[in-house]
Amino acid sequence: MIRCHLSRMMGERKMKIVDVARETGLHRNTITLLYNETATRIDLETIDGLCKLFSCKVGDLFEYCPS
């Protein structure tokens, strides 16, 4: 299972989904799916935008958890 830490990162910075969408240019639906950890696939462009916004590495945003 892949865990997405977007909700935690947003909470630490007191950001809303609309804030992330505005800053990255990503669709709100894409951010919502990642925030709720219900996304089944993600584009590299999306990962790139989020990593730039949060100044983080991919490993900070996503984590592999064996089930």
Secondary structure as UniProt FT lines:
FT   STRAND          2..4
FT   HELIX           6..12
FT   TURN            13..14
FT   HELIX           17..24
FT   HELIX           28..35
FT   TURN            36..37
FT   HELIX           44..54
FT   HELIX           58..61
FT   STRAND          62..64
//
